[in-house]
Amino acid sequence: MAKPLKVCVCGGGKSAHVITALAASNPDMEVSVLTMYKDEAEMWTKAIEKDDMVLTIHGSNGVSRDVKAKPAQISKEAKDVVPGSDMVLFTVAAFAHEEYMKAIAGLIDKKTVLIGFPGQAGFEYLCKSYLSGELREQVTVMSFEMSPWVCEVTEYGKKVEVTRTSKSLDGSILRGKAIPRKPALMSLQMVVGNVPMLKQVRHFLEVLFTSYSFMHPAIMYGRWKDWDGKYMDTEPLFYEGVNESTADLIESCSKEYQSVAHAITGQKPEIDLTELPDIINWILKFYEGEIEDGSSLLKAITTNSVYKGVKHIMQKDRSKFKPDLTCRYLSEDIPCGMLVVKGIAEILGVETPSCDMLIGWGQEKLKKNYLVDGKVTGEHVKETRAPQRFGFTSLEEILSGKKSEC
């Protein structure tokens, strides 16, 4: 019999539960989980001592099905579960990727495939920065645009529900010199099943630019830039509360992202990034059939059924609320998204005034210093995925994901 594909899932949240159950239900896979947050590994292990996990998937046709399976091992120690892995899936938030990468870097081999699910902008740069010597050239890195599931854990470690699954999902592959034991994209498709259909983009920078990491910060800015500091009686709606000026800001940032992408193609015509969709066309395609009115970006956001009822992340004091201005929509999307594109823009000499304004507002709220006089030189750049953090100064280094040897 063929040796099973060894899959290690990093994370203990909702997506980790889903992908663990799916992978573990495949008899050709041996699945382990690495979750380093508090006592999640112990909780999860205890939850499935006697019974399998139950993953309930609700289909768009109204039919539901249960998947029952459980991983072979769950640990908070990377050395217990990572060695020998064919695939390592990062299903944690982008700000936690570095902690996991630091833990696994010395335990993987040249045929291991590292997968950001999702990876967010600069995932490849982060992974390669923790690999030394020949391993940096040999390991394959994949990154996907977002998690394909709307899901919820109803009983930790044991029960999880999926209420929506994306039909397709774009991902990039930055191939290493070593050939994985099984084709990387095919293996991941075996993990998730028939849906979503995983599609490989032509160049890894496509996923970086279509992360649209400006959208959440722009919505935060639009709602809270004039906040008077007083507590509120209710939690405002996030997407449905977007107004015309915020939609205009989102479109302006989208145009700036496209300008940076087009500048790359201008210098390297063989890398065609000129057909990347702007934000409205991406939303209309990704949420096809779920948008009531797609006549404008504002309408496409506020009439999207998937966005319905989503509220701003708030801090609660008894029955009053105030915005959490350090939430992931700023603390993740700016350093692990906007700063990456801004850093590339700076190296290429492309102006990005709307993005600069958003980063400036966000860094003030986060009490960070990323931009100084509009340049990616602040003391906290070392906490981002901007190319400047990794010492990149040229387009060649951006494209290769490594600093040139002097």
C-alpha positions as CSV (number, residue, x, y, z in Angstrom):
1,M,0.0,0.0,0.0
2,A,1.1,3.6,-0.8
3,K,2.3,5.6,2.2
4,P,-0.5,8.0,3.2
5,L,0.0,11.8,2.6
6,K,1.0,13.3,5.9
7,V,-0.9,16.6,6.5
8,C,-0.2,19.0,9.4
9,V,-2.8,21.6,10.1
10,C,-1.6,24.7,12.0
11,G,-4.3,26.4,14.1
12,G,-7.2,25.7,16.4
13,G,-9.9,27.9,15.1
14,K,-12.9,27.4,12.8
15,S,-11.2,26.8,9.5
16,A,-8.7,24.5,11.2
17,H,-11.6,22.4,12.5
18,V,-13.1,22.2,9.0
19,I,-10.0,21.3,7.1
20,T,-8.9,18.8,9.8
21,A,-12.2,16.9,9.6
22,L,-12.1,16.9,5.7
23,A,-8.5,15.7,5.5
24,A,-8.9,13.1,8.2
25,S,-12.0,11.7,6.4
26,N,-9.7,10.8,3.5
27,P,-8.2,7.3,4.0
28,D,-5.2,8.2,2.0
29,M,-4.2,10.9,4.5
30,E,-2.6,11.0,8.0
31,V,-3.6,14.2,9.7
32,S,-2.1,16.0,12.7
33,V,-2.8,19.3,14.3
34,L,-0.5,21.9,15.7
35,T,-2.2,24.5,17.9
36,M,0.0,26.6,20.2
37,Y,-2.7,28.9,21.6
38,K,-3.2,28.4,25.3
39,D,-4.6,24.9,26.1
40,E,-6.4,24.3,22.8
41,A,-4.4,21.1,22.0
42,E,-5.4,19.6,25.3
43,M,-9.1,20.6,24.9
44,W,-9.3,19.3,21.4
45,T,-7.6,16.0,22.3
46,K,-10.0,15.5,25.2
47,A,-13.0,16.3,23.1
48,I,-12.4,13.4,20.7
49,E,-11.0,10.8,23.1
50,K,-14.1,8.6,22.5
51,D,-15.8,10.0,19.5
52,D,-15.0,11.4,16.0
53,M,-15.3,15.0,15.1
54,V,-18.6,15.8,13.3
55,L,-18.4,18.3,10.4
56,T,-21.9,19.4,9.1
57,I,-21.8,20.9,5.7
58,H,-24.9,22.7,4.5
59,G,-25.2,22.8,0.7
60,S,-26.6,25.6,-1.4
61,N,-29.4,23.2,-2.5
62,G,-30.6,22.9,1.1
63,V,-29.2,19.4,1.6
64,S,-26.8,18.8,4.5
65,R,-24.3,16.1,5.1
66,D,-22.1,15.1,8.0
67,V,-18.4,14.2,7.8
68,K,-17.1,12.1,10.7
69,A,-13.4,11.7,11.3
70,K,-10.6,12.8,13.7
71,P,-6.9,13.6,13.4
72,A,-4.3,11.1,14.4
73,Q,-2.6,13.6,16.8
74,I,-3.0,17.1,18.3
75,S,-0.2,18.9,20.0
76,K,1.1,22.3,21.0
77,E,4.6,21.1,20.3
78,A,5.8,21.3,16.7
79,K,8.3,18.5,17.2
80,D,5.4,16.1,17.9
81,V,3.5,16.6,14.6
82,V,5.6,18.4,12.0
83,P,8.5,16.1,11.1
84,G,7.8,14.0,8.0
85,S,4.8,16.2,6.9
86,D,4.2,16.4,3.2
87,M,2.0,19.5,3.6
88,V,1.8,22.1,6.4
89,L,-1.4,24.2,6.2
90,F,-1.6,27.5,8.0
91,T,-5.2,28.2,9.0
92,V,-4.5,30.7,11.7
93,A,-4.8,34.5,11.3
94,A,-2.0,36.2,9.3
95,F,-0.5,37.8,12.4
96,A,0.1,34.4,13.9
97,H,1.8,32.9,10.8
98,E,5.2,34.0,12.0
99,E,4.9,32.3,15.4
100,Y,4.1,29.0,13.6
101,M,6.7,29.4,11.0
102,K,9.3,30.0,13.6
103,A,8.2,26.8,15.4
104,I,8.3,24.6,12.3
105,A,11.2,26.0,10.3
106,G,13.8,23.5,11.6
107,L,11.4,20.5,11.3
108,I,10.4,20.4,7.7
109,D,12.3,18.9,4.8
110,K,12.8,20.0,1.2
111,K,9.7,18.2,-0.1
112,T,7.3,19.8,2.4
113,V,4.7,22.1,0.9
114,L,3.8,25.2,3.0
115,I,0.3,26.4,2.4
116,G,-1.3,29.7,3.5
117,F,-5.1,29.0,3.7
118,P,-5.4,31.9,3.4
119,G,-1.8,33.3,3.2
120,Q,-2.4,37.0,2.9
121,A,0.1,39.3,1.1
122,G,3.8,38.5,1.6
123,F,3.2,35.0,2.9
124,E,5.9,33.7,0.6
125,Y,8.4,36.3,1.8
126,L,7.7,35.4,5.5
127,C,8.1,31.7,4.9
128,K,11.3,32.0,3.0
129,S,12.8,34.3,5.5
130,Y,12.7,31.5,8.1
131,L,14.3,28.9,5.8
132,S,18.0,28.6,5.7
133,G,20.5,27.7,3.0
134,E,19.3,25.3,0.3
135,L,16.0,24.8,1.9
136,R,14.9,28.3,0.9
137,E,15.3,27.3,-2.7
138,Q,13.8,23.8,-2.4
139,V,10.6,24.3,-0.5
140,T,7.3,25.0,-2.4
141,V,5.0,27.7,-1.0
142,M,1.3,28.0,-1.8
143,S,-1.0,30.9,-0.9
144,F,-4.8,31.2,-1.3
145,E,-6.9,34.4,-1.3
146,M,-9.2,33.6,1.6
147,S,-10.9,30.9,3.6
148,P,-13.6,29.3,1.4
149,W,-15.9,28.6,4.3
150,V,-18.4,30.5,6.4
151,C,-18.3,28.3,9.4
152,E,-18.8,28.0,13.2
153,V,-17.5,25.7,15.9
154,T,-20.5,24.6,17.9
155,E,-18.6,22.4,20.3
156,Y,-14.8,22.9,20.5
157,G,-12.8,20.1,19.0
158,K,-15.9,18.1,18.2
159,K,-18.6,19.8,16.2
160,V,-18.3,22.4,13.4
161,E,-20.8,23.7,10.9
162,V,-20.2,25.1,7.4
163,T,-23.1,27.3,6.1
164,R,-21.4,28.5,2.9
165,T,-18.6,27.1,0.7
166,S,-17.1,29.2,-2.1
167,K,-17.4,27.6,-5.5
168,S,-13.8,28.3,-6.5
169,L,-10.7,29.7,-4.9
170,D,-7.6,31.2,-6.5
171,G,-4.2,30.3,-5.2
172,S,-0.6,30.8,-6.1
173,I,2.3,28.3,-6.2
174,L,5.9,29.5,-5.8
175,R,7.6,26.3,-6.7
176,G,10.8,25.2,-5.1
177,K,13.5,23.1,-6.8
178,A,12.6,20.0,-4.8
179,I,9.6,18.1,-6.2
180,P,6.9,17.3,-3.6
181,R,6.0,13.7,-3.0
182,K,2.6,14.3,-4.7
183,P,1.6,17.3,-6.8
184,A,0.8,20.2,-4.4
185,L,-2.4,21.5,-5.9
186,M,-3.8,18.0,-6.5
187,S,-3.1,17.1,-2.9
188,L,-4.8,20.1,-1.5
189,Q,-7.8,19.5,-3.7
190,M,-7.9,16.0,-2.2
191,V,-8.0,17.6,1.3
192,V,-10.9,20.0,0.6
193,G,-12.9,17.8,-1.7
194,N,-14.7,18.7,-4.9
195,V,-15.7,22.2,-3.7
196,P,-14.2,24.7,-3.8
197,M,-12.4,24.1,-7.1
198,L,-8.9,25.3,-6.5
199,K,-7.4,27.3,-9.4
200,Q,-3.7,28.2,-9.8
201,V,-3.0,31.8,-10.9
202,R,-0.2,32.5,-13.3
203,H,2.1,34.4,-10.9
204,F,2.2,34.5,-7.1
205,L,1.9,38.3,-7.1
206,E,-1.7,37.9,-8.4
207,V,-2.9,36.7,-5.0
208,L,-0.9,39.4,-3.3
209,F,-2.7,42.2,-5.3
210,T,-6.1,40.6,-5.2
211,S,-6.1,40.3,-1.4
212,Y,-7.7,43.7,-1.5
213,S,-6.3,44.3,2.0
214,F,-7.4,48.0,1.9
215,M,-11.1,47.2,2.1
216,H,-11.5,46.5,5.8
217,P,-9.2,49.4,6.9
218,A,-11.2,51.7,4.5
219,I,-14.5,50.6,6.1
220,M,-13.0,51.2,9.6
221,Y,-11.8,54.6,8.6
222,G,-15.2,55.6,7.1
223,R,-17.0,54.7,10.2
224,W,-14.7,55.8,12.9
225,K,-12.6,58.7,11.6
226,D,-14.9,61.2,13.2
227,W,-15.8,59.1,16.3
228,D,-16.3,61.3,19.3
229,G,-15.0,58.7,21.8
230,K,-18.4,58.1,23.4
231,Y,-19.8,54.7,24.1
232,M,-22.7,53.5,21.9
233,D,-25.9,51.6,22.6
234,T,-25.6,49.2,19.7
235,E,-23.0,47.5,17.5
236,P,-23.1,49.1,14.0
237,L,-23.2,47.0,10.9
238,F,-19.9,46.6,9.1
239,Y,-20.5,46.1,5.4
240,E,-24.2,47.3,5.3
241,G,-23.1,50.5,7.0
242,V,-20.8,51.5,4.2
243,N,-21.6,54.9,2.6
244,E,-20.7,56.6,-0.7
245,S,-17.6,58.3,0.5
246,T,-16.2,55.0,1.9
247,A,-17.0,53.2,-1.4
248,D,-15.2,55.9,-3.2
249,L,-12.1,55.5,-1.0
250,I,-12.2,51.7,-1.6
251,E,-12.3,52.2,-5.3
252,S,-9.4,54.7,-5.1
253,C,-7.3,52.2,-3.2
254,S,-8.2,49.5,-5.8
255,K,-7.0,51.8,-8.6
256,E,-3.7,52.3,-6.8
257,Y,-3.2,48.6,-6.3
258,Q,-3.7,48.1,-10.1
259,S,-1.3,50.9,-10.8
260,V,1.4,49.1,-8.9
261,A,0.6,45.8,-10.6
262,H,0.7,47.5,-14.0
263,A,4.1,49.0,-13.2
264,I,5.5,45.5,-12.6
265,T,4.2,44.5,-16.0
266,G,5.7,47.7,-17.5
267,Q,9.2,46.5,-16.4
268,K,8.6,42.8,-16.8
269,P,6.2,42.3,-19.8
270,E,6.4,38.5,-19.3
271,I,4.5,38.9,-16.0
272,D,1.1,40.1,-17.2
273,L,-0.8,41.6,-14.3
274,T,-2.9,44.0,-16.4
275,E,-6.0,41.9,-16.3
276,L,-6.4,41.6,-12.6
277,P,-9.9,42.5,-11.6
278,D,-10.6,45.7,-9.7
279,I,-12.5,45.4,-6.4
280,I,-16.0,45.6,-7.7
281,N,-15.5,43.0,-10.5
282,W,-13.8,40.7,-8.0
283,I,-16.7,41.0,-5.6
284,L,-19.3,40.4,-8.3
285,K,-17.5,37.3,-9.5
286,F,-16.6,35.8,-6.1
287,Y,-20.1,36.4,-4.7
288,E,-22.0,35.6,-7.9
289,G,-25.7,34.9,-7.2
290,E,-25.4,36.4,-3.7
291,I,-25.6,40.1,-4.5
292,E,-29.0,41.7,-5.0
293,D,-27.8,44.8,-6.8
294,G,-24.4,44.9,-8.5
295,S,-24.9,48.3,-10.2
296,S,-22.2,50.0,-8.2
297,L,-19.5,49.1,-5.6
298,L,-21.6,50.6,-2.8
299,K,-24.6,48.5,-3.8
300,A,-22.5,45.3,-4.3
301,I,-21.2,45.6,-0.8
302,T,-24.4,46.6,1.0
303,T,-26.7,44.1,-0.8
304,N,-24.3,41.1,-0.5
305,S,-26.2,38.4,1.4
306,V,-22.9,36.9,2.7
307,Y,-22.1,40.3,4.4
308,K,-25.6,40.6,5.9
309,G,-25.7,41.2,9.6
310,V,-21.9,41.4,10.1
311,K,-21.1,44.0,12.7
312,H,-18.0,46.1,13.6
313,I,-15.7,44.5,16.1
314,M,-16.5,46.2,19.4
315,Q,-15.4,46.4,23.0
316,K,-18.2,45.9,25.5
317,D,-18.7,47.6,28.8
318,R,-21.9,46.3,30.4
319,S,-24.5,47.2,27.8
320,K,-22.4,49.9,26.0
321,F,-20.0,49.5,23.1
322,K,-17.0,51.3,21.7
323,P,-14.9,50.3,18.6
324,D,-11.9,48.0,18.9
325,L,-9.4,50.1,16.9
326,T,-6.7,47.5,17.3
327,C,-8.8,44.6,15.8
328,R,-7.6,42.4,13.0
329,Y,-9.1,44.7,10.3
330,L,-6.3,47.1,11.1
331,S,-3.7,45.0,13.0
332,E,-3.7,42.3,10.3
333,D,-4.7,43.9,7.1
334,I,-2.3,46.8,7.3
335,P,1.0,45.1,8.3
336,C,0.2,41.8,6.5
337,G,-1.4,43.4,3.5
338,M,-1.3,47.1,2.7
339,L,2.3,47.6,3.8
340,V,3.4,44.9,1.3
341,V,1.8,46.7,-1.6
342,K,3.0,50.0,-0.4
343,G,6.5,48.7,-0.1
344,I,6.5,47.4,-3.6
345,A,5.0,50.7,-4.8
346,E,7.9,52.6,-3.1
347,I,10.5,50.4,-4.8
348,L,8.9,51.0,-8.2
349,G,8.3,54.7,-7.6
350,V,4.5,54.5,-7.8
351,E,2.5,57.0,-5.8
352,T,-0.3,55.6,-3.6
353,P,-1.9,58.6,-1.8
354,S,-5.1,57.0,-0.7
355,C,-3.4,53.9,0.7
356,D,-0.8,56.1,2.4
357,M,-3.6,58.0,4.1
358,L,-5.2,54.8,5.3
359,I,-2.0,53.4,6.6
360,G,-1.2,56.7,8.4
361,W,-4.6,56.7,10.1
362,G,-4.3,53.0,11.0
363,Q,-0.8,53.2,12.4
364,E,-1.9,56.0,14.7
365,K,-4.8,53.8,16.0
366,L,-2.4,50.8,16.4
367,K,0.3,53.0,18.0
368,K,2.7,51.8,15.4
369,N,5.2,53.5,13.2
370,Y,5.3,52.0,9.7
371,L,5.5,55.1,7.5
372,V,7.8,58.0,8.1
373,D,7.3,60.9,5.7
374,G,5.5,58.6,3.4
375,K,8.3,56.0,3.3
376,V,8.4,52.4,4.6
377,T,11.1,53.2,7.2
378,G,9.4,53.2,10.5
379,E,10.6,51.2,13.5
380,H,7.7,48.8,13.3
381,V,8.4,47.7,9.7
382,K,10.2,44.7,11.2
383,E,6.7,43.5,12.3
384,T,5.2,43.7,8.8
385,R,5.6,41.7,5.6
386,A,6.7,44.8,3.6
387,P,9.6,43.9,1.2
388,Q,11.7,46.5,3.1
389,R,11.6,44.2,6.2
390,F,13.4,41.5,4.2
391,G,16.0,43.9,2.8
392,F,14.5,44.0,-0.8
393,T,15.4,47.0,-2.8
394,S,14.7,45.9,-6.4
395,L,11.9,44.4,-8.5
396,E,14.1,41.3,-9.0
397,E,14.1,40.6,-5.3
398,I,10.4,41.2,-5.0
399,L,9.8,38.6,-7.8
400,S,12.2,36.0,-6.4
401,G,11.3,36.4,-2.8
402,K,14.9,36.6,-1.7
403,K,17.6,39.2,-1.3
404,S,20.2,39.2,-4.0
405,E,23.7,38.0,-3.1
406,C,26.2,40.9,-3.1
